[in-house]
Amino acid sequence: MRESMVTRTITTTRATVLCLDIESGEPCNRTFLFPRTYKKEKELLQKAQAALVDEPNLRAVHVVETEILEELYGMTESIFLANATKLEKKNNKEAN
């Protein structure tokens, strides 16, 4: 018998960012994949700059292109239960 799956549709943003090497002055494009969607270019540039932590000579200067992706992810229930964090139920009633 096939085991049940836990699934989730995840929205991500693929951004191509113009970067500048501050030592050589050479431009280059880098592509990043970030969870969620972003409305402002400034937010994407901040995320891209944080992702460049291993390349201290590069600066993210302009978002060239963005693409919103929706993909379905899943795992079997047994893997989910083995790896998930148990959460407390939300109480929708206000305490007086």
C-alpha positions in Angstrom: 0.0 0.0 0.0 1.2 3.5 -0.9 2.1 5.7 2.1 0.3 9.0 2.4 2.2 12.2 1.6 2.5 15.6 3.4 2.6 18.2 0.7 3.1 22.0 0.5 3.2 24.5 -2.4 6.2 26.8 -1.9 6.5 30.1 -3.6 10.1 31.3 -4.3 11.7 34.2 -6.2 14.5 33.6 -8.6 16.4 36.8 -9.0 19.2 37.6 -11.4 21.3 40.4 -9.8 24.0 42.6 -11.4 27.0 42.5 -9.0 30.2 44.6 -9.1 33.6 43.4 -8.1 34.9 46.3 -6.1 38.6 45.4 -6.6 38.6 44.9 -10.3 35.6 47.0 -11.3 34.2 44.1 -13.3 30.4 43.5 -13.4 28.8 40.0 -13.4 25.4 38.6 -13.0 24.5 36.1 -10.2 21.3 34.2 -9.9 19.7 33.6 -6.4 16.7 31.6 -5.2 14.9 33.1 -2.2 11.9 31.8 -0.4 8.7 33.9 -0.7 8.1 36.9 -3.0 9.5 40.4 -2.7 7.7 43.6 -3.8 10.7 45.9 -3.5 14.0 45.8 -5.3 15.7 47.0 -2.1 14.7 43.9 -0.2 16.0 41.6 -3.0 19.3 43.5 -3.1 19.7 43.1 0.7 19.0 39.4 0.4 21.5 39.1 -2.5 24.2 41.0 -0.6 23.7 38.7 2.5 24.0 35.6 0.2 27.4 37.0 -1.1 29.0 36.6 2.3 31.6 34.2 0.9 32.5 36.7 -1.8 33.4 39.9 0.1 34.6 41.7 -3.0 31.2 41.5 -4.7 28.4 44.1 -4.2 24.8 43.6 -5.4 23.9 46.7 -7.3 20.8 46.1 -9.4 18.1 43.5 -9.9 18.2 42.6 -13.6 15.3 40.0 -13.7 12.9 38.2 -11.3 10.8 35.2 -11.7 8.2 33.9 -9.2 8.1 30.1 -9.0 5.4 27.9 -7.4 6.5 24.3 -6.8 4.9 21.4 -5.0 7.1 19.7 -2.4 6.3 16.6 -0.4 7.5 13.8 1.8 6.0 10.7 3.3 4.2 11.0 6.6 6.8 8.8 8.3 9.6 11.1 7.3 7.6 14.1 8.2 6.8 12.7 11.7 10.5 11.8 12.2 11.7 15.3 11.3 8.8 17.7 12.2 8.7 19.9 15.3 5.6 19.5 17.3 3.7 22.8 17.8 1.2 23.9 20.4 -2.4 24.4 19.0 -3.3 28.1 18.5 -6.1 29.3 20.8 -8.4 31.6 18.8 -10.4 32.6 21.9 -9.1 35.6 23.9 -8.4 35.0 27.5 -10.2 37.4 29.9 
